[in-house]
Amino acid sequence: MGTVTPEGQALYGDMIYRLLEHLGMYRTDRHRATPFASKPKVISHTDIVAGFAGLFCSEVSPGGRVSANQIMGRIHGLGGEVLQEFRADRAGIVGVLRTFASVQPGDRLIQLFSERRAAKKPRTRTTTRTRS
């Protein structure tokens, strides 16, 4: 899953032309440079795995945005009872979503991606000591 962007398309096209040139199938006189519109982001992810065997029913869709504490899905028993409920631990984007309903313990159901906040720089303290 991904998002199509003009920058991504340009980069992909650039890679294809370079491959064709390498294979001797295409010739170009200029070097294609693909500028990026934004700085790269550090992304973290959370894997949501089944704790029970049952039928997984999703409340989200691939590529969808979720907010913190939003219900993302449930595992139901064969009698219809809810065995497990999954809530987002943070806001993010659903990158992977299981579509096969039957699940076993340990099956990955959802992979939630979010931008990792930049670590705060530690404050440096300067202390002056005097000898007496």
C-alpha positions in Angstrom: 0.0 0.0 0.0 1.2 3.5 -0.7 0.3 6.9 -1.9 1.1 8.0 -5.5 2.8 11.4 -5.5 4.4 13.4 -8.3 7.8 13.1 -6.6 7.4 9.3 -6.3 6.4 9.0 -10.0 9.3 11.1 -11.1 11.7 9.0 -9.0 10.3 5.8 -10.3 10.6 7.1 -13.9 14.2 8.1 -13.3 15.0 4.6 -12.0 13.4 3.0 -15.0 15.4 5.2 -17.4 18.6 4.5 -15.6 18.0 0.7 -15.7 17.2 0.9 -19.4 20.4 3.0 -20.0 22.4 0.5 -18.0 21.1 -2.4 -20.1 22.0 -0.4 -23.3 18.3 -0.1 -24.3 18.0 3.7 -23.8 20.5 6.5 -24.1 20.3 9.9 -22.4 22.7 12.8 -22.4 21.5 14.4 -19.2 21.5 13.3 -15.6 18.0 13.3 -14.2 17.9 14.6 -10.7 14.7 14.1 -8.8 14.1 16.8 -6.1 12.0 15.8 -3.1 9.3 18.2 -2.0 9.8 17.4 1.7 12.4 16.0 4.1 12.3 12.3 4.7 10.3 11.4 7.8 11.1 8.8 10.4 8.2 6.3 10.6 7.4 3.9 13.3 4.8 1.1 13.3 2.8 -1.0 15.6 1.8 -4.6 14.8 -1.6 -5.7 16.0 -1.7 -9.5 16.4 -4.6 -11.9 17.3 -4.7 -13.3 20.8 -7.5 -15.7 20.0 -8.7 -18.0 17.3 -11.9 -16.7 15.7 -13.3 -14.5 12.9 -11.7 -11.1 12.5 -14.0 -8.2 11.6 -12.2 -4.9 10.7 -13.5 -1.4 11.4 -10.8 0.3 9.3 -9.5 0.2 5.7 -6.0 0.1 4.2 -4.6 3.6 3.9 -7.2 4.9 6.3 -6.3 7.3 9.1 -7.1 6.3 12.7 -7.1 8.4 15.8 -5.8 7.3 19.2 -8.1 4.9 21.0 -10.2 4.3 17.8 -11.6 0.8 17.5 -9.8 -0.9 14.6 -11.4 -4.3 14.7 -12.7 -7.3 16.8 -12.3 -11.0 16.9 -15.6 -12.9 17.3 -16.1 -16.4 18.4 -18.2 -18.8 16.3 -21.2 -18.0 18.6 -20.8 -14.2 17.8 -19.3 -13.2 21.1 -16.5 -10.6 21.1 -13.3 -12.3 22.1 -10.9 -9.4 21.6 -11.2 -5.8 20.6 -8.4 -3.7 19.1 -7.9 0.0 19.6 -5.3 2.2 18.1 -2.6 3.1 20.7 -1.9 6.3 18.7 -3.0 8.2 15.7 -1.7 6.8 12.4 -2.3 5.2 9.0 -3.3 1.6 8.4 -0.5 0.2 6.3 -1.4 -3.5 6.4 -4.8 -5.0 7.0 -5.7 -8.7 7.1 -8.6 -9.5 4.8 -9.0 -13.2 5.5 -11.5 -13.5 8.3 -10.4 -16.7 10.0 -7.5 -16.0 12.4 -5.3 -17.9 14.8 -3.4 -16.6 17.8 -0.3 -14.7 16.7 -1.6 -13.8 13.2 -0.8 -10.2 12.2 -4.1 -8.4 11.7 -3.1 -4.7 11.3 0.1 -2.8 10.9 -0.3 0.9 12.0 2.2 3.4 10.8 2.8 6.8 12.4 5.4 9.6 12.1 7.8 9.3 15.0 8.3 12.6 16.8 11.8 14.0 16.7 13.7 13.3 19.8 14.2 16.3 21.9 17.8 17.4 22.1 19.1 17.0 25.7 19.7 20.2 27.4 23.3 20.7 28.3 24.0 22.3 31.6 27.1 24.3 32.2 28.3 24.4 35.7 31.2 26.4 36.9 33.2 25.1 39.8 35.5 27.2 41.8 38.2 25.8 44.0 38.6 27.4 47.4 
